């Protein structure tokens, strides 16, 4: 049992005899119990750091044969090709008749982010409607790594691209672009 003793122990001082005072004792057991109850309460009710994740919409597993391909304005589409050794190539529009590119570009603020911001602004000016913004098609090759895909998805979130898609279908021309031929 925890207790707090106060007092001088009842010894003599200076020859005078004083009346003996009883030592006062405070029982601290209840306070210790309360402290542990509070610690337990706060440990159980506090949320620890939650993992931060990015939403990633994936298509349904079932293929519907009645689905028709969606036509998209090529003036709104930017295609990003991810290759090996952190290589990134982009082009705007169709590869046969590109509006811009194809160009090699780097990751980061002065690379793909700057280009995405510029293209996002130009698409909104072209359509006249901010709801019909830039569409980015991300095509990671088999030689690209997971980090590159996460980096490009981070850039989409930073820039605020309204819609993007991850596609693993490459044309032979796109493969030649990634190989640098």
C-alpha positions in Angstrom: 0.0 0.0 0.0 1.4 3.4 -1.0 1.3 6.1 1.7 2.7 9.5 2.3 4.2 10.2 5.7 4.5 13.8 7.0 5.8 15.1 10.3 9.1 15.3 12.1 9.0 12.0 13.8 8.2 13.4 17.3 11.8 14.1 18.5 12.8 16.7 21.1 13.9 20.2 20.0 15.6 22.7 22.2 14.7 21.3 25.5 11.0 22.1 25.4 8.6 19.2 25.4 6.0 19.6 22.8 2.9 17.6 22.6 3.2 14.7 20.3 1.3 15.2 17.0 0.1 12.2 15.2 1.7 11.6 11.8 -0.8 12.2 9.0 -0.9 9.5 6.4 -2.4 9.9 2.9 -3.3 6.7 1.1 -2.3 7.0 -2.5 -3.6 3.7 -3.7 -6.8 5.2 -5.2 -4.7 7.8 -7.1 -2.4 5.2 -8.6 -5.5 3.1 -9.6 -7.0 6.2 -11.2 -3.8 7.0 -13.1 -3.6 3.5 -14.6 -7.3 3.7 -15.5 -6.8 7.0 -17.3 -3.7 5.7 -19.1 -5.5 2.6 -20.2 -8.5 4.6 -21.3 -6.4 7.0 -23.5 -4.4 4.2 -25.0 -7.5 2.3 -26.1 -9.4 5.3 -27.4 -6.6 7.1 -29.3 -6.1 6.3 -32.9 -2.6 5.7 -33.9 -1.2 6.9 -37.2 -3.5 5.6 -40.0 -1.8 4.4 -43.2 -2.2 6.9 -46.0 -3.4 5.3 -49.2 -4.3 6.6 -52.6 -7.7 5.5 -54.1 -7.2 3.4 -57.1 -10.3 2.4 -59.2 -9.9 -0.9 -60.9 -12.3 -2.3 -63.5 -14.6 -5.2 -62.8 -13.3 -8.7 -63.3 -16.2 -9.8 -65.5 -16.0 -8.7 -69.2 -19.4 -7.7 -70.6 -19.5 -8.4 -74.3 -22.3 -5.8 -74.8 -20.0 -3.0 -73.7 -19.0 -0.7 -76.4 -15.7 1.2 -76.4 -16.0 4.8 -75.1 -14.9 7.5 -77.6 -12.7 10.1 -76.1 -11.6 13.3 -77.6 -7.9 13.0 -78.5 -7.4 16.6 -77.8 -8.0 15.8 -74.1 -5.8 12.7 -73.8 -2.2 12.6 -72.7 -0.4 9.2 -72.8 2.5 8.5 -70.4 4.7 5.6 -71.2 6.8 4.2 -68.4 10.0 2.3 -69.3 13.0 0.8 -67.6 15.7 2.9 -65.8 13.1 5.5 -64.8 12.4 6.4 -68.5 9.2 8.3 -69.1 7.8 9.3 -72.5 4.7 11.3 -73.1 2.6 12.4 -76.1 -0.6 14.4 -76.4 -3.4 13.1 -78.7 -2.9 10.1 -81.0 0.6 8.7 -81.6 0.0 8.8 -85.4 -0.9 12.5 -85.3 0.3 13.8 -82.0 -0.6 17.3 -80.8 2.6 17.4 -78.7 5.5 15.0 -78.3 6.4 12.2 -78.1 9.1 13.5 -75.8 11.3 12.0 -73.1 10.8 13.8 -69.8 11.8 13.4 -66.2 9.9 12.9 -63.0 9.3 15.8 -60.5 8.4 19.4 -60.4 10.3 20.6 -63.4 9.5 17.5 -65.5 6.2 15.7 -65.8 4.4 17.9 -63.2 5.1 21.1 -65.2 3.9 19.4 -68.4 0.7 18.1 -66.7 -0.2 21.5 -65.3 0.3 23.1 -68.7 -1.7 20.5 -70.5 -4.5 20.6 -67.9 -4.8 24.3 -68.4 -4.8 24.1 -72.2 -7.5 21.3 -72.2 -9.8 23.4 -69.9 -9.4 26.3 -72.3 -10.1 24.0 -75.3 -13.2 22.5 -73.9 -14.5 25.6 -72.0 -15.7 23.3 -69.3 -13.7 22.4 -66.2 -15.6 19.2 -65.8 -14.2 18.0 -69.2 -10.6 18.1 -68.2 -7.4 16.3 -69.0 -7.5 12.5 -69.4 -4.2 10.8 -68.7 -3.5 7.2 -69.9 -0.6 5.6 -68.0 1.1 2.7 -69.7 3.7 1.0 -67.6 5.8 -1.5 -69.5 6.9 -4.8 -68.2 10.4 -3.4 -67.6 9.2 -0.4 -65.5 9.2 -0.8 -61.7 6.5 -0.3 -59.2 8.1 2.9 -57.8 7.7 4.6 -61.2 4.0 3.8 -61.3 3.5 5.1 -57.7 5.5 8.3 -58.6 3.3 9.0 -61.7 0.1 8.4 -59.6 1.4 10.8 -57.0 1.9 13.4 -59.8 -1.7 12.9 -60.8 -2.9 13.5 -57.3 -0.6 16.6 -56.9 -1.7 18.2 -60.2 -5.4 17.2 -59.7 -5.9 15.3 -62.9 -9.6 14.5 -62.9 -9.4 11.1 -64.7 -6.6 8.7 -65.4 -6.3 5.1 -66.5 -3.7 2.5 -66.2 -3.4 0.4 -69.3 -1.0 -2.3 -70.1 -1.7 -2.5 -73.9 1.2 -1.2 -76.0 1.3 -0.7 -79.7 4.5 -1.6 -81.6 5.2 2.1 -82.2 4.9 2.8 -78.4 7.4 0.0 -77.7 9.8 1.5 -80.2 9.5 4.9 -78.4 10.4 3.3 -75.0 13.3 1.4 -76.5 14.6 4.7 -78.1 14.7 3.4 -81.7 
